[in-house]
Amino acid sequence: MSSGRPASTSTVILPPPYTMESATRKVRVAEDAWNSRDPDRVALGYTEDSVWRNRSEFVTGRDQIRQFLAGKWERERDYRLVKALWSFNGNRIAVRFQYEWRDAAGEWWRSYGNELWEFDEAGLMRRREASINDVSISEHDRRFFWAAPGPRPAEHPGIPEVV
């Protein structure tokens, strides 16, 4: 725990209502969990009956979330994600994100997206809606470099402004 961040989302309870500090922390905890590429760990941050819309897919419950994530990280190799708080109010948080990944053919992609999150009173996510667009990039154009899987180091830049 030298980074000051917990090893597991299950050890961090950040219930609503959110403040700037707790919403920012909630986003970073989620980013770190997703960068672990561990579907079991990530699923612990969601309610048993959590409902997702991810692009054009609809997922309900932790078991489907685990299956979805396992398939995602099989397809999206060398995945590295950066999230940033966009807005928050009460038990809701809006996030923007970018992630980079390589497909089975070795082509690199950057995915740009926005998420809307809603939490229960314990701080587990009960609803997630994600809109995502993929852009083919050259390996030379990559922005996210750190040992993966694992959290983005504190000194690594976040999301650059979209140009």
VENVEN-V471689 format. One line per field, one symbol per residue. phi: phi as a letter, one per 40 degrees, with the letter a starting at -180 (. if undefined). psi: psi as a letter, one per 40 degrees, with the letter a starting at -180 (. if undefined). Layout:
# VENVEN-V471689
phi: ???
psi: ???
This chain:
# VENVEN-V471689
phi: .ccgbccacccbbbccccbdcccccdccccdcccccfbdccccccbcdbdbbbbfbbbbbgdcccdcdcdcdcccbcfcabbbacbaaagbbbbbbabababcccgccbbbbabbbbbbcccgccbabbbbbbbbcbcdcccbbbacbcicccdccdcccccb
psi: fdeeiieideehhgiiiiidddddddddddddddedfhdddddeeiidfihihhbeihhhidddddddddddeddgifhhihihhdiihbeihhiiiiiiihideehiihhhiiihihiideeihehhhhhhhhhhiiddeidhhihiiiihidehiahiih.
